[in-house]
Amino acid sequence: MEPAERFLLDRLAYLQCAMSLLGFVLLRLWRSCYGRYVSPGSAFRVPARAAWALQELPSLAVPLWVCTVTAAERLHRAPNRILLAMFLVHYAQRSLIFPFLIRGGKPMPLYTFALAFMFCGYNGYLQSRYLSQYAVYADDWVTDPRFLVGFCLWLIGMLVNIHSDHILRNLRRPGETGYKIPRGGLFEYVTAANYFGEVVEWCGYGLASWSVQGGAFAFFTACILFTRAQQHHQWYLEKFEDYPKFRKIIIPFLF
Ligand SMILES: NC(=O)c1ccc[n+]([C@@H]2O[C@H](COP(=O)([O-])OP(=O)(O)OC[C@H]3O[C@@H](n4cnc5c(N)ncnc54)[C@H](OP(=O)(O)O)[C@@H]3O)[C@@H](O)[C@H]2O)c1
């Protein structure tokens, strides 16, 4: 049974890479459709706070279930614990804190909500089952440069992501729903500073975990957020005449 599940986890990671490429292509063709792009006439929509809290929850609940109900034989090892904690800290913030801070967020189309919910269950299972049962690290992995650099990138990325989301949130006074030009932090350099933080965060996690599973999630995040960042950038340039032209899309000074 165990070799079969190990094989399955590798296949699920490769499938996630394929889904990333497909998502990248489809989002370039049809564009992302939640937030500012949601069509006001669409019938089935979930309020923003409920949508974010519920759709991201499987990434927290599934790993907690996996760790309590299954053998989780590798969870007593420090590298496995730390890596799983990195994943859980992000999703505790994303599903239990972030939704309740949203100001004037647009309702989420039902199908976007459903896709995000399924992805979070899928990825929650993939990362947590791999780390708790199968990932084998040397005792000194936590002092390996790949782990140390990856951990620092994860931490810096998460702080940039949270700080940038904070800047976006504070563009609106309570009750407002419109859009303004973001200023401060990494928004001085890129349009999508929050996405830049998120991509750096999961690249750091992928590096620290040194696994197909961690790398697949980093790749997925980059593919999805690069396309949405590009869409945001174009939208700002069209909406605001005084939008700073020197700002890059998502990577400071580069792209
Ligand atoms: N790992 C992944 O694959 C993944 C995928 C998607 C998102 N995420 C993360 O989830 C978080 C939210 O993503 P998102 O796509 O909703 O981000 P977003 O489009 O930048 O919007 C974030 C929030 O800020 C508001 N906002 C954005 N720009 C604004 C402006 N110029 N003026 C006023 N308010 C503004 C939005 O309101 P409206 O709702 O009214 O637009 C929304 O409530 C981010 O941290 C992102 O990194 C991760």
The ligand as a Tripos MOL2 file, in Angstrom:
@<TRIPOS>MOLECULE
LIG
   48    52     1     0     0
SMALL
NO_CHARGES

@<TRIPOS>ATOM
      1 N1         -1.1280   30.6550   -4.1580 N.am      1 LIG1
      2 C1         -1.9530   31.0070   -5.1550 C.2       1 LIG1
      3 O1         -1.9750   30.3300   -6.1870 O.2       1 LIG1
      4 C2         -2.8470   32.2270   -5.0160 C.ar      1 LIG1
      5 C3         -3.8460   32.4590   -5.9930 C.ar      1 LIG1
      6 C4         -4.6480   33.5950   -5.8600 C.ar      1 LIG1
      7 C5         -4.4590   34.4700   -4.7880 C.ar      1 LIG1
      8 N2         -3.5020   34.2120   -3.8520 N.ar      1 LIG1
      9 C6         -3.2870   35.1620   -2.7400 C.3       1 LIG1
     10 O2         -4.5280   35.5560   -2.1900 O.3       1 LIG1
     11 C7         -4.4890   36.9490   -1.8180 C.3       1 LIG1
     12 C8         -5.6500   37.7060   -2.4990 C.3       1 LIG1
     13 O3         -5.5380   37.5180   -3.9040 O.3       1 LIG1
     14 P1         -6.3800   38.4230   -4.9420 P.3       1 LIG1
     15 O4         -6.1560   37.8130   -6.2780 O.co2     1 LIG1
     16 O5         -7.7680   38.6560   -4.4250 O.co2     1 LIG1
     17 O6         -5.5610   39.8090   -4.8240 O.3       1 LIG1
     18 P2         -5.9530   41.2650   -5.3920 P.3       1 LIG1
     19 O7         -6.6860   41.1700   -6.6800 O.co2     1 LIG1
     20 O8         -4.6860   42.0710   -5.3550 O.co2     1 LIG1
     21 O9         -6.9900   41.8340   -4.2910 O.3       1 LIG1
     22 C9         -6.6910   41.7720   -2.9140 C.3       1 LIG1
     23 C10        -7.7030   42.6060   -2.1310 C.3       1 LIG1
     24 O10        -7.3780   43.9960   -2.2360 O.3       1 LIG1
     25 C11        -8.4190   44.7100   -2.9040 C.3       1 LIG1
     26 N3         -7.7250   45.5700   -3.8710 N.ar      1 LIG1
     27 C12        -6.8430   45.1550   -4.8110 C.ar      1 LIG1
     28 N4         -6.3630   46.2140   -5.5090 N.ar      1 LIG1
     29 C13        -6.9700   47.3170   -4.9930 C.ar      1 LIG1
     30 C14        -6.9030   48.7160   -5.3050 C.ar      1 LIG1
     31 N5         -6.0890   49.1580   -6.2710 N.pl3     1 LIG1
     32 N6         -7.6640   49.5810   -4.5990 N.ar      1 LIG1
     33 C15        -8.4690   49.1000   -3.6110 C.ar      1 LIG1
     34 N7         -8.5750   47.7980   -3.2540 N.ar      1 LIG1
     35 C16        -7.8240   46.9010   -3.9430 C.ar      1 LIG1
     36 C17        -9.3060   43.6600   -3.5760 C.3       1 LIG1
     37 O11       -10.6520   44.1080   -3.6700 O.3       1 LIG1
     38 P3        -11.6990   43.5280   -4.7910 P.3       1 LIG1
     39 O12       -12.0270   42.1130   -4.3660 O.co2     1 LIG1
     40 O13       -12.8490   44.4650   -4.6800 O.co2     1 LIG1
     41 O14       -10.9780   43.5780   -6.1170 O.co2     1 LIG1
     42 C18        -9.1390   42.4800   -2.6160 C.3       1 LIG1
     43 O15       -10.0100   42.6210   -1.5140 O.3       1 LIG1
     44 C19        -3.1120   37.4870   -2.2450 C.3       1 LIG1
     45 O16        -2.2710   37.5260   -1.1130 O.3       1 LIG1
     46 C20        -2.6030   36.4520   -3.2430 C.3       1 LIG1
     47 O17        -1.1980   36.3580   -3.2190 O.3       1 LIG1
     48 C21        -2.7140   33.1090   -3.9560 C.ar      1 LIG1
@<TRIPOS>BOND
     1     1     2 1
     2     2     3 2
     3     2     4 1
     4     4     5 ar
     5     4    48 ar
     6     5     6 ar
     7     6     7 ar
     8     7     8 ar
     9     8     9 1
    10     8    48 ar
    11     9    10 1
    12     9    46 1
    13    10    11 1
    14    11    12 1
    15    11    44 1
    16    12    13 1
    17    13    14 1
    18    14    15 2
    19    14    16 1
    20    14    17 1
    21    17    18 1
    22    18    19 2
    23    18    20 1
    24    18    21 1
    25    21    22 1
    26    22    23 1
    27    23    24 1
    28    23    42 1
    29    24    25 1
    30    25    26 1
    31    25    36 1
    32    26    27 ar
    33    26    35 ar
    34    27    28 ar
    35    28    29 ar
    36    29    30 ar
    37    29    35 ar
    38    30    31 1
    39    30    32 ar
    40    32    33 ar
    41    33    34 ar
    42    34    35 ar
    43    36    37 1
    44    36    42 1
    45    37    38 1
    46    38    39 2
    47    38    40 1
    48    38    41 1
    49    42    43 1
    50    44    45 1
    51    44    46 1
    52    46    47 1
@<TRIPOS>SUBSTRUCTURE
     1 LIG1         1 GROUP 0 **** ****
